[in-house]
Amino acid sequence: MTLLKILPAICIALTSCSAHEVEAVPGSITYDGAPKSRVQKAPIGSAVHNYVDYRGQRREETYIVQPDRSLKLVRREIVPD
């Protein structure tokens, strides 16, 4: 198997072991419930990125496409200027 084929499974395994879940904030794709549409073209297990301005800082969010095509927020970090 190539790394490219097993990488999504590794990402899902690592994110499911996290001690806490990342909370959605205003501007997050999943803020105030699930998004109205589901991801259709991205492969299951792949990462989707979103940028949001929150509390005066630019942040990058990482979502993982779930088997039902919903998005799970797994990481948010501040993007340096």
C-alpha distances in whole Angstrom, upper triangle without the diagonal:
4,7,8,7,7,10,13,12,13,16,17,17,19,22,22,24,26,30,31,30,31,34,35,38,40,38,34,33,33,36,39,37,34,33,35,32,29,26,25,23,21,17,17,16,17,20,23,26,30,33,36,39,40,43,43,40,37,34,30,29,25,24,21,21,22,21,25,24,26,26,26,27,25,27,30,31,34,34,36,38
4,5,5,7,9,12,12,12,15,17,17,18,21,22,23,25,29,30,30,30,33,33,36,38,35,32,31,32,35,38,36,33,32,34,31,28,25,24,22,19,16,17,15,15,18,21,23,27,30,33,36,38,41,41,37,34,31,28,27,23,23,20,20,21,21,25,24,26,25,25,26,24,25,28,29,31,31,33,35
4,5,5,6,9,10,10,12,14,15,15,18,20,21,22,26,27,26,27,30,30,33,35,33,30,28,29,32,35,33,31,30,32,30,26,23,23,21,18,15,16,14,13,15,19,21,24,27,30,33,34,37,37,34,31,28,24,23,20,20,17,18,20,20,24,22,24,23,22,23,21,22,24,25,28,27,29,32
4,6,5,8,10,10,11,14,15,16,17,20,21,23,26,27,26,26,29,28,31,33,30,27,26,27,30,33,31,28,27,30,27,23,20,20,17,14,12,13,11,10,13,16,18,22,25,28,31,33,36,36,32,29,26,23,22,18,18,15,16,17,18,21,20,22,20,20,21,20,21,23,24,27,26,28,31
4,6,7,8,10,11,13,14,16,17,19,21,22,26,27,26,26,29,29,32,34,31,28,26,27,30,33,31,28,27,29,26,23,19,19,17,14,11,11,10,11,14,17,20,23,26,30,33,34,37,38,34,31,28,25,23,19,18,15,15,16,16,19,18,20,20,20,22,20,22,25,26,29,28,31,34
4,6,5,6,9,10,11,12,15,16,17,19,23,24,23,24,27,28,30,33,31,27,26,26,30,32,30,27,27,29,27,23,20,21,19,16,12,12,10,11,13,17,20,23,26,29,32,33,36,37,34,31,28,24,22,18,17,14,15,15,15,19,19,20,19,19,20,18,20,23,25,28,28,30,33
4,5,5,6,9,10,11,12,14,16,17,21,22,21,21,24,25,27,30,28,24,23,24,27,30,28,25,25,28,25,22,19,20,18,14,12,11,8,9,10,14,16,20,23,26,29,30,33,33,30,27,24,20,19,15,15,12,13,14,15,19,18,19,17,17,17,15,17,20,21,24,24,26,29
4,5,5,6,9,10,11,12,15,16,20,20,19,19,22,22,25,27,25,22,20,20,24,26,24,22,22,24,22,18,16,17,15,12,9,8,5,6,8,12,15,18,21,24,27,28,31,32,29,26,23,19,17,13,12,9,9,10,12,15,14,15,14,13,15,13,15,18,20,23,23,26,29
4,5,5,6,9,10,11,13,15,19,20,18,20,22,23,26,29,27,24,22,22,25,28,25,23,23,26,24,20,18,19,18,15,12,9,7,9,11,15,18,21,24,26,30,30,33,34,31,29,25,22,19,15,14,11,11,11,12,15,15,16,15,14,16,14,16,20,22,25,26,29,32
4,5,5,6,9,10,11,13,17,18,18,19,22,23,26,29,28,24,23,23,26,28,26,24,25,28,26,22,20,21,20,17,14,12,9,11,12,16,18,21,24,26,29,29,32,33,30,27,24,21,18,15,14,11,13,13,15,18,18,18,17,15,16,13,15,19,20,24,24,27,30
4,5,5,6,9,10,11,15,16,15,15,19,19,22,25,24,20,19,19,22,25,23,21,21,25,23,20,18,19,19,15,13,11,7,8,9,12,14,17,20,22,25,25,28,29,26,24,20,17,15,11,11,8,11,11,14,17,16,16,14,12,12,10,11,15,17,20,21,24,27
4,5,5,6,9,10,14,15,13,14,17,18,22,25,24,20,19,18,21,23,21,19,20,23,21,18,17,18,18,15,13,10,7,9,10,13,15,18,21,23,26,26,29,30,27,25,21,18,15,12,10,7,9,9,11,14,14,14,12,10,11,9,12,16,18,22,23,26,29
4,6,5,7,9,13,14,14,16,19,21,24,27,26,23,22,21,24,26,24,22,23,26,25,22,20,22,22,18,16,13,10,13,13,17,19,21,24,26,29,28,31,32,29,27,24,21,18,15,14,11,13,12,14,17,17,17,15,13,14,11,14,18,20,24,25,28,31
4,6,5,7,11,12,12,14,17,19,22,26,25,21,21,20,23,25,24,22,23,27,26,23,21,24,23,20,18,15,12,13,13,16,17,20,22,24,26,26,28,30,27,25,21,19,16,13,13,11,14,14,16,19,19,18,16,13,13,10,11,15,17,21,22,25,28
4,5,6,9,10,9,10,14,16,19,22,22,18,18,17,19,21,20,19,20,23,23,20,19,22,22,18,17,14,11,12,11,14,15,17,19,21,23,23,25,27,24,22,19,16,13,11,10,9,12,12,15,17,17,15,13,10,10,6,9,12,15,19,20,23,27
4,6,9,10,9,12,15,17,20,24,23,20,19,18,20,22,20,19,21,24,23,21,20,22,23,20,18,15,12,14,14,17,18,20,22,23,26,25,27,29,27,25,22,19,16,14,12,11,13,12,14,16,17,15,14,10,11,9,12,15,18,22,24,27,30
4,6,9,10,13,16,19,22,25,25,22,22,20,22,24,22,22,24,27,27,24,24,26,26,23,21,18,15,17,17,19,20,22,24,25,27,26,28,30,27,26,23,21,18,16,15,14,17,16,18,20,21,19,17,14,14,11,13,16,18,22,24,27,31
4,6,7,9,13,16,19,22,23,19,20,19,20,22,21,21,23,26,26,24,23,26,27,23,22,20,16,18,16,18,19,20,22,22,24,23,24,26,24,23,20,18,16,14,14,14,17,16,19,21,21,19,16,13,12,9,10,13,15,19,21,24,28
4,7,10,13,16,19,23,24,21,22,20,21,22,21,22,24,28,28,26,26,29,30,27,26,23,20,21,20,21,21,22,23,23,25,23,24,26,24,24,21,20,18,17,17,17,20,19,22,23,24,21,19,15,14,11,12,15,16,20,23,25,29
4,7,9,13,15,19,20,17,19,17,17,19,18,19,21,25,26,24,24,28,29,25,25,22,20,21,19,20,20,20,21,20,22,20,21,24,22,22,18,18,15,15,15,16,19,18,21,22,22,19,17,13,11,10,10,12,15,18,21,24,27
4,6,9,13,16,17,14,15,13,14,15,15,15,17,21,22,21,21,24,25,22,22,20,17,18,16,17,17,17,18,18,20,18,19,22,20,20,16,16,13,12,12,13,16,15,19,19,19,16,13,10,8,7,9,11,14,17,20,23,26
4,7,9,13,14,11,13,11,11,14,14,14,16,20,21,20,20,23,24,21,22,20,17,18,15,15,14,14,15,14,16,14,16,19,17,16,13,12,9,10,10,12,15,16,19,20,19,16,13,9,6,6,6,7,10,13,16,20,23
4,6,10,12,9,11,9,8,10,11,12,14,18,20,19,20,24,25,23,24,22,20,20,17,16,15,14,15,13,15,13,14,17,16,16,13,13,11,12,12,14,17,17,21,20,19,16,13,10,8,9,9,9,12,15,18,21,23
4,7,8,6,8,6,5,8,9,10,11,15,17,17,18,21,23,21,22,21,19,19,16,15,13,12,12,11,12,11,13,16,15,15,12,12,9,11,11,14,16,17,20,19,18,14,12,10,7,10,10,9,12,14,17,20,22
4,6,5,9,8,6,8,11,13,13,16,18,19,20,24,25,23,25,24,22,22,19,16,15,12,11,9,10,8,10,13,13,12,11,12,10,13,13,17,19,20,24,23,21,17,15,13,11,13,12,10,12,13,16,19,20
4,6,9,9,6,8,11,13,13,15,18,19,20,24,25,24,26,25,24,23,20,17,15,12,11,8,9,7,10,12,13,12,12,13,12,15,15,19,20,22,25,24,22,18,16,16,13,16,15,13,15,15,17,20,21
4,6,8,7,10,12,13,12,14,16,17,17,21,22,21,24,23,22,21,18,15,13,9,8,6,7,8,11,13,12,11,10,11,10,13,14,17,18,20,24,23,20,17,15,15,12,15,14,12,14,14,15,18,19
4,5,5,9,10,10,9,13,14,15,15,19,20,18,21,20,19,18,15,12,10,7,8,7,9,10,13,15,14,12,10,10,8,10,10,14,15,17,20,19,17,14,11,11,9,12,11,10,13,14,15,19,20
4,6,9,9,8,6,9,10,11,11,15,17,15,18,17,17,16,13,10,10,7,10,9,13,13,17,18,17,15,13,12,9,10,9,12,12,14,17,16,14,11,8,10,9,12,13,12,15,17,17,21,22
4,6,6,5,5,9,11,11,12,16,18,17,19,17,17,17,14,12,12,11,13,12,15,15,18,20,19,17,15,14,11,11,9,12,12,13,16,15,13,9,8,8,8,11,13,13,16,18,20,23,25
4,6,7,8,11,13,14,16,20,22,20,22,21,21,20,18,15,15,12,13,11,13,13,15,18,17,16,15,14,12,14,12,15,16,17,20,18,17,13,11,11,10,13,14,13,16,18,20,23,24
4,7,9,11,14,15,18,21,24,23,25,23,23,23,21,19,18,16,17,15,17,15,18,20,21,20,18,18,16,17,16,18,18,18,21,19,18,14,13,13,13,16,17,17,20,21,23,27,28
4,7,9,12,13,15,19,21,21,22,20,20,21,19,17,18,16,18,17,19,18,21,23,23,22,20,19,16,17,14,16,16,15,18,16,15,11,11,11,12,15,17,17,21,23,25,28,30
4,6,8,9,12,15,18,17,19,17,17,18,17,15,16,15,17,17,20,19,22,25,24,22,20,19,15,15,12,13,13,12,15,12,11,8,8,9,11,14,16,17,21,23,25,28,30
4,5,7,9,13,15,15,17,16,17,17,16,13,14,13,16,15,18,19,22,24,23,21,19,18,15,15,12,13,12,13,15,13,11,8,8,10,12,15,17,17,21,23,24,27,28
4,7,10,13,16,16,19,18,20,19,19,16,17,16,18,18,21,22,25,27,26,24,22,21,18,18,15,16,15,15,17,14,12,10,11,14,15,19,21,21,24,26,27,30,31
4,7,9,12,13,15,15,17,17,17,14,16,15,18,19,22,23,27,28,27,25,23,21,18,17,14,15,12,13,14,12,9,8,10,13,15,19,21,21,24,26,27,30,31
4,6,9,10,12,12,14,14,14,12,14,15,18,19,23,24,28,29,27,25,22,20,17,16,12,12,9,10,11,8,6,5,8,11,14,17,19,20,24,26,26,30,31
4,6,6,9,9,11,11,11,9,12,13,17,19,23,24,28,29,27,24,21,18,16,14,11,10,7,9,10,9,5,7,8,11,14,16,18,19,22,25,24,28,30
4,6,8,9,12,12,13,12,15,16,20,22,26,28,31,32,30,27,25,22,19,17,14,13,10,11,11,10,7,9,11,15,17,19,21,23,26,28,27,31,32
4,6,9,12,10,12,11,14,16,20,22,26,28,32,32,30,27,24,21,19,17,14,13,10,12,12,13,9,12,13,16,18,20,21,23,25,27,27,30,31
4,7,8,7,8,8,12,14,18,21,24,26,30,30,28,24,22,18,16,14,11,10,7,10,11,12,9,11,11,13,15,16,18,20,22,25,24,27,29
4,6,6,9,10,14,17,20,23,27,28,32,33,30,27,24,20,18,15,12,10,7,9,9,11,9,11,12,14,16,17,19,21,23,26,26,29,31
4,6,9,11,14,17,21,23,27,28,31,33,30,27,24,20,17,14,11,8,5,6,6,8,7,9,10,11,14,15,17,20,23,26,26,29,32
4,7,10,13,16,20,22,26,26,30,31,28,25,22,18,15,12,9,6,5,6,8,11,9,11,10,10,12,12,14,17,20,23,23,27,29
4,7,10,13,17,20,23,25,28,29,26,23,20,16,14,10,8,6,6,8,10,13,10,11,10,11,12,12,14,16,18,21,21,24,27
4,7,10,13,16,20,21,24,25,22,19,16,12,10,6,6,5,7,10,13,15,12,12,9,10,10,9,10,13,15,17,17,21,23
4,7,10,13,17,19,22,23,20,17,14,10,8,6,5,6,7,11,14,15,12,11,8,10,9,10,11,12,14,16,16,20,21
4,7,10,14,15,19,19,16,13,10,7,6,5,6,9,11,14,18,18,15,14,11,11,10,10,10,10,11,13,12,16,18
4,7,10,12,16,16,14,11,8,6,5,7,8,11,13,16,20,20,16,15,11,12,10,12,10,9,11,12,12,15,16
4,7,10,13,13,10,7,6,5,6,9,11,15,17,20,23,23,20,18,15,15,12,14,12,9,10,10,9,12,13
4,6,10,10,8,6,5,7,8,11,13,17,19,21,25,25,22,19,16,16,13,15,13,10,10,10,10,13,14
4,7,6,6,4,6,9,11,14,17,20,22,25,29,28,25,23,20,19,16,17,15,11,11,9,10,12,12
4,5,5,6,7,10,11,15,17,21,23,25,29,29,26,23,20,19,16,17,14,11,11,9,11,13,14
4,6,8,10,13,14,18,20,24,27,29,32,32,30,26,23,22,18,19,17,13,13,11,13,14,14
4,7,10,13,15,19,22,25,28,30,34,34,31,28,25,24,21,21,18,15,13,10,11,12,12
4,6,10,13,16,19,23,25,28,32,32,29,27,23,22,18,19,15,12,10,7,8,9,9
4,7,10,14,17,20,23,26,29,29,27,24,21,20,17,17,14,10,9,6,6,8,8
4,6,10,13,17,19,22,26,26,24,21,18,17,13,13,10,6,5,4,5,9,10
4,7,10,13,16,19,23,23,21,19,15,14,11,11,8,6,5,6,6,10,12
4,7,10,13,16,19,20,17,15,11,10,7,8,6,4,7,9,10,14,16
4,7,10,13,16,17,15,13,9,8,6,6,5,6,9,12,12,16,19
4,7,9,13,14,11,9,6,5,4,6,7,9,12,15,16,20,22
4,6,10,11,9,8,6,5,7,7,9,12,15,19,19,23,25
4,7,8,6,6,5,7,9,10,13,16,19,22,22,26,28
4,5,5,5,6,7,10,11,15,18,21,24,25,29,31
4,5,7,9,11,14,15,19,22,25,28,29,32,35
4,6,9,11,14,16,20,22,26,29,30,33,36
4,7,10,13,15,18,20,24,26,27,31,32
4,7,10,13,16,18,21,24,25,29,31
4,7,9,12,14,17,20,21,25,27
4,6,9,12,15,19,20,24,26
4,6,8,12,15,17,20,23
4,7,11,14,16,20,22
4,7,10,12,16,19
4,7,9,13,16
4,6,9,13
4,6,9
4,7
4
